[in-house]
Amino acid sequence: MLYKPEAFEPLSDEPWHEERVRNRIRAIVADAEAAYSPDTVWPADEWDAWKCPLPLMNLFVGAAGVLWALDALRRRGHADGTLDLGDAARRLVERWRERPSFIEADEFQLPEQRESALLAGGSGVMLVAWRLAPSDELADDLHARVLANKQNEADEVMWGSPGTMLAARAMHDWTGDERWAEAWRECADALLARRDDDGLWTIRLYGNTYRGLTPPHGVVRNVGALLDGGPLLPDDVREQLMRETAGVVARTAVVEDGLANWPYPEGGGLESEDGPDPAPVVQRRTRNGDRHSAIPRREAPTRRGGAHLAGRSAPN
């Protein structure tokens, strides 16, 4: 089975009603603003806080992400609000600098350059703070983090340079400052240089080595970060990257009755009835053709029943 239907809400027969959805968005925003505290920011779900000190502050599952969402909803006209987002962002930066919030578990080895991560580190906090309360000091801090993250061994969007490339691209769009374009190109060149000959990246994260496929930890978002560069990525590189990545996606798909799903690491299995399949020993193909065994990939706690969405595959 490609996925577990019981892990997802079934489609409803209730017709779409735009105003009901808009009202619900406004209610969620009101609840979120009411839950904010300058001292504890937002309460975190126990699973999301796994092995991390509270409060959670990062862009992925923390206060920076909530601030980003509230700001985006305001900018798009979906909700109003009274919370001073700029003040909340400044407080968050101060708190992060005083004590960053990272996984505290010996069995999960974090990247050496963890502070620079976009979704799980300080770069995301600084990016959101600049968006809500821009200053030269925040821009300089973020720029330094982007460049420091260029050689992060975790070649994925959560921790590595693909994530901070997204930050550089956003800052270039917002400011027009050419230093952000230069930083993006420098990181893109380094990321492409680390790409294996068959179109995948070898990711070193949490003490494991594997070649990932999924958006958070793999080729899909790495390529997305490069393509998101727009005119910063040369046309010939873009065309080759799209063509070769299409081949990667096609050859790694698990197809069943016209539907397709993808394993987490290359060579891994899909989710089983009792959760993730046993961790496979994954291998890396080096540029000289040798293959080196890596240690088994270990999983963080997984919500029971989780699975990647299956998608309709192209006809044979």
Residue pairs with C-beta under 8 A, 6 or more apart in sequence:
1 256
1 270
2 254
2 256
2 259
2 260
2 261
2 270
2 307
2 310
3 261
3 270
3 271
3 307
3 308
3 309
3 310
4 271
4 273
4 305
4 307
6 305
7 305
7 306
7 307
22 78
25 73
25 78
25 79
26 78
26 79
26 80
29 70
29 73
29 78
29 79
29 80
29 81
30 81
32 42
32 66
32 69
32 70
33 70
33 81
33 82
33 83
35 42
35 43
36 42
36 83
36 88
38 88
38 91
40 54
40 55
41 55
41 56
41 57
41 62
41 63
41 66
41 88
41 92
41 95
42 55
42 56
42 62
42 63
42 66
43 55
44 54
44 55
44 56
44 61
44 62
47 301
47 303
48 56
48 61
49 56
49 61
50 103
50 300
50 301
51 103
51 104
51 105
51 108
52 101
52 102
52 103
52 104
53 99
53 101
53 104
54 101
55 62
55 63
55 95
55 101
56 62
56 63
56 101
57 63
57 64
57 92
57 95
57 96
57 100
57 101
57 125
58 64
58 65
58 101
58 117
58 119
58 120
58 121
58 124
58 125
59 65
59 68
59 118
59 119
59 120
59 124
59 125
59 127
59 128
60 119
60 120
60 124
60 158
62 101
63 88
63 92
64 89
64 92
64 124
64 125
64 128
64 129
65 124
65 128
67 85
67 88
67 89
67 92
67 128
67 132
68 128
68 131
70 79
70 81
70 83
70 85
71 85
71 128
71 131
71 132
73 79
74 80
74 81
74 85
85 132
86 132
86 133
87 133
88 132
89 128
89 129
89 131
89 132
89 133
90 129
90 133
92 125
92 128
92 129
93 125
93 126
93 129
93 138
96 122
96 125
97 122
100 115
100 121
100 122
102 110
102 114
102 120
102 121
103 110
107 206
107 207
107 298
108 206
108 207
108 298
108 300
109 206
109 207
110 159
110 206
111 117
111 152
111 153
111 154
111 159
111 160
111 204
111 205
112 152
112 153
113 148
113 149
113 151
113 152
113 159
114 120
114 121
114 159
115 121
115 122
115 123
115 145
115 148
116 122
116 123
116 145
116 146
116 148
116 149
116 152
116 164
117 123
117 124
117 149
117 152
117 158
117 159
117 160
117 163
117 164
118 124
118 127
118 157
118 158
118 163
118 164
118 166
118 167
119 157
119 158
119 159
119 163
119 216
120 158
120 159
121 145
121 159
122 145
123 142
123 145
123 146
123 149
123 163
123 164
123 167
124 163
124 167
126 138
126 141
126 142
126 145
127 142
127 167
127 170
127 171
129 138
130 138
130 139
130 142
130 171
131 174
139 171
139 175
139 177
142 167
142 171
143 168
143 171
143 179
143 180
143 183
145 164
146 164
146 165
146 167
146 168
146 180
146 183
146 187
147 183
147 186
147 187
149 160
149 161
149 163
149 164
149 187
150 161
150 186
150 187
150 190
151 161
151 190
152 159
152 160
152 161
153 160
153 204
153 205
154 160
154 203
154 204
154 205
155 161
155 162
155 191
155 194
155 201
155 202
155 203
155 204
155 222
156 162
156 163
156 201
156 203
156 205
156 212
156 216
156 217
156 218
156 221
156 222
157 163
157 166
157 215
157 216
157 217
157 221
157 222
157 224
157 225
158 216
158 217
159 205
160 203
161 187
161 190
161 191
162 191
162 221
162 222
162 224
162 225
162 226
163 225
164 187
165 184
165 187
165 188
165 191
165 225
165 226
165 228
165 229
166 225
166 228
168 180
168 181
168 183
168 184
168 187
169 180
169 184
169 228
169 229
169 230
169 232
171 177
171 180
172 178
172 180
172 181
172 184
172 232
181 232
184 229
184 232
185 232
188 226
188 229
188 232
188 233
191 201
191 222
191 225
191 226
192 226
192 237
194 201
194 202
195 201
196 202
196 211
196 284
196 285
196 286
196 287
197 285
197 287
198 248
198 285
199 219
199 244
199 245
199 247
199 248
200 211
200 212
200 213
200 218
200 219
200 248
200 266
201 211
201 212
201 218
201 219
201 222
202 209
202 210
202 211
202 284
203 209
203 210
203 211
203 212
203 217
203 218
205 217
206 298
206 300
207 295
207 298
208 294
208 295
208 296
208 297
208 298
209 282
209 284
209 294
209 295
210 265
210 266
210 282
210 294
210 297
211 218
211 219
211 265
211 266
211 267
211 282
211 284
212 218
212 219
212 264
212 265
212 266
213 219
213 220
213 248
213 249
213 252
213 262
213 263
213 264
213 265
213 266
214 220
214 221
214 262
214 264
214 308
215 221
215 224
217 264
218 264
218 265
219 245
219 248
220 249
223 241
223 242
223 245
226 233
226 237
226 238
226 241
227 233
227 238
227 241
227 242
233 241
249 262
252 262
252 263
252 266
253 260
253 261
253 262
253 313
254 260
254 261
254 262
254 263
254 270
255 313
258 312
258 313
258 315
259 310
259 311
259 312
259 313
260 310
260 311
260 312
260 313
261 270
261 307
261 308
261 309
261 310
261 311
262 308
263 269
263 270
264 276
264 297
264 308
265 280
265 282
265 297
266 282
267 280
267 282
267 283
268 277
268 280
268 282
268 297
269 277
269 280
270 277
270 307
270 308
271 277
271 306
271 307
271 308
275 302
275 304
275 306
276 299
276 302
279 296
279 297
279 298
279 299
280 296
280 297
281 293
281 294
281 295
281 296
282 294
282 296
282 297
283 291
283 292
283 293
283 294
284 291
284 292
284 294
285 291
286 292
